[in-house]
Amino acid sequence: MKWFIFCVFGMLATFANAAGREANHLQGAASPYLLQHLYNPVDWYPWGPEALNKAKTEGKLIFVSVGYSACHWCHVMEQESFENEQIAAALNESFVSIKVDRESDPDLDARFLMTTKVMTGGGGWPNSVFLTPEGGPVLAGGYVPAAEFLSVITQIHHDWVRDPVSIRLKANQVSKVISAQLQQKAEALEVSQDMVQGIVDTLLDDMDPFNGGYGIVPKFPREPLFLFLLDHAERTGDVEVLGVVTDMLDGMIQGGVHDHVGGGFHRYAVDPEWNEPHFEKMLYTQALMGRLLVRAWEITGTPEYRRAAERLFDYVLRDLRDANGGFFASQNADSKSSTGESIEGAFYTWPTAVLDRLDRSGALRRDLVLPTPKGQVSPREILALRASVMEMAQENGRPVGETQAALDRLLQQLFDLRQTRPAPFVDRKIIVSWNAAMIETLAHAGHHFERLDYTEAAAKAARFILAEMQMPSGLNRVWYNQRPSEPARLADYAGFGRALIALHDYAPSPDIAGDWLDHAQAFANEIGKRFGSAKDGFRMSQETLGQHAIVLIEDADLPSGNALALDLFTQLALRTEAPGLQQDAYALASALSGGVLHSPEKRSYFLKAVQDLKVGATGPVRFAANGAVRGELNHDKTTNIATVQISIAQGWHINADQPLQRHLIPTQVSVSGAKGALEYPSPHIKTLAFNDAPLALYEGNIAISAQLTPSPGNTIVPRITLVLQACSEEICLQPEELIFTIWPTAMQK
């Protein structure tokens, strides 16, 4: 299997090569990935005026190498090619070589990844792109072995010396195609409910019916896609769509892509069964997988989802958190083995002999180690559950709790043993948009799991970003080595604003909640000032560095910055009186709608956000009356009692369920898909300045409950609809309707 290829990586390689070599132009870079190449014999430059001017002045082609610290094949290419003296001499003689950290410079990464896709039909990392001195694309590709790479650079230099005019002409033609792709504009569409349903039906056709997940191989979690599907299931009560999401979660939780010993998930798997991962662990994977698990647990009550989520959060708070509260970017795939060699997966996989010593009862081989396919020899084993804990308990005739406890004891033994190994290198960059995703997820988890430590961790990370990464000139994207760097991109502003809203929604007190919301609105206001106009779609970055603007609308590992901005504007409009933001939300939704039918799997977070804008939000917590009313559904699956907790801001009220005047709109809860015995609180009877007649009102915090009884033969997922009209002493707003889905207890696996 590919996962035990040897390579040298990270800071270990940097320190080993430092002896006898001078540092190149990456000295002082605010990127662990760039610093890992500091003592390569290749004379690397960071992207910037110095390197670009040198290429123009000397008439040399530019070689751009894009990668990231946790990338296994990036380290392989470094060892094979960039540590090769012959290749380094050729690059230094004939090219200006530039290293780019795709995580610090996502706009450059997007540009060069699109270049490679246009020129080759595919793309990934390491990404190698050759440019004219003016920046036009000449040749692009991914990892290649050293001999082939030497042949490529020799030939391309020969072609350049022989006929630079033809190469420039072709480069200009390709550059126009790439720029058009990076603008991604198409005629606006009306995103209707029927269109969304058609998109969902199409997406279901591409799901793996055996192992869960989208597509067959390689298997990426595609979290933005599954967050959209989960939102759609909740919006429509579609049990089949919910099943698609839980099938993916079940496959990942059982598979080797799940770090059963330490918690969290690897970035992706190379097999259909989720059992053979590439072992890098990314912060954004933990953030979005954690969010899926929390929401799936809210809906189904499945204990394995909560357990996987809490172990994931334990991993992040233990291994990826800085003392200042920020979260680190990633942990490498590669680490040192017991023989001192650097191997992908060495930290996470297990030599057969070690497992044999531990497995005296046979439980390890039976439950955690998948059998090696016949005819193959596997010197290192990947741990994966052969079935769910519930299934294993049923097979063995033991209680689920007892089975889980036995498994946890075994995993703790493995964890203690693994802690004696050299850990994979951690990229200690703190990236705002990635931290924002983690903050939002921890805020959700802290509230719904009743884990104050998660809430506090989310708040601490947000306070760090506000205090240390926000300058008078604006927000910075990266914090590394005790200093901020890189102007924040659209996804940083929008994602962090959305995270601040989550902190507002679950804040322990109204005063704190208001502060978070004020910050969120400030970041939303900055977007229009820095990234263009909503009607055209926002630019990815504030400055274009002499290149064409990039307007990205497709999701990748994280939702696109434009989808996050639409989500931010929409959620603020639901919580504040912000007509300008609501107008911008509709303008942005129109700008992003074009082409949504072409690749809906890459536009899923936009689809979720536009549904929130046009139809209303989902989830157990909702807002009405420009934020003056907060409603939260609590469904006790044991008693089947559903309670809507309503918090009404000071100075506001809603009418009681039985107003004293017939013309007033009552607060009403209705139940569909089940029978519900409703219980309303007693109202306050009082007079207000605008009306001398006594009124029956609800103020402050109230609860309306419904004892649910399934309707015989009913196949519709029950829903609770709350209708209310909020009024102050001066104005009554339009009546509003909040619809909550009540998933049956039978959904629990």
Secondary structure, 3 states (H helix, E strand, C coil): CHHHCECCCHHHHHHHHHCCCCCCCCCCCCCHHHHCCCCCCCCEEECCHHHHHHHHHHCCEEEEEEECCCCHHHHHHHHHHHCCHHHHHHHHHHEEEEEEECCCCHHHHHHHHHHHHHHHCCCCCCEEEEECCCCCEEEEECCCCHHHHHHHHHHHHHHHHHCHHHHHHHHHHHHHHHHHHHHCCCCCCCCCHHHHHHHHHHHHHCECCCCCCECCCCECCCHHHHHHHHHHHHHHCCHHHHHHHHHHHHHHHHCCCECCCCCCECCEECCCCCCCEECCEEHHHHHHHHHHHHHHHHHHCCHHHHHHHHHHHHHHHHHCECCCCCECCEECCEEECCCCCEEECCCCCEEHHHHHHHCCCCHHHHHCECCCCCCCCCCEECECCCCCHHHHHHHHCCCHHHHHHHHHHHHHHHHHHHCCCCCCCEECCEEHHHHHHHHHHHHHHHHHCCCHHHHHHHHHHHHHHHHHCEECCEEEEEEECCEEEEECCHHHHHHHHHHHHHHHHCCCCHHHHHHHHHHHHHHHHHHHHHCCCHHHCCCCCCCCCCCCCCCCCCCCCCCCHHHHHHHHHHHHHHHCCCHHHHHHHHHHHHHHHCCCCCCHHHCHHHHHHHHHHHCCCCCCEEEEHHHCEEEEEEEECCCCEEEEEEEECCCCEEECCCCCCCCCCCCEEEEECEEEEEECCCCEEEEECCEEEEEEEECCEEEEEEEEEECCCCCCCCEEEEEECEECCCCECCCEEEEEECCCHHHCC
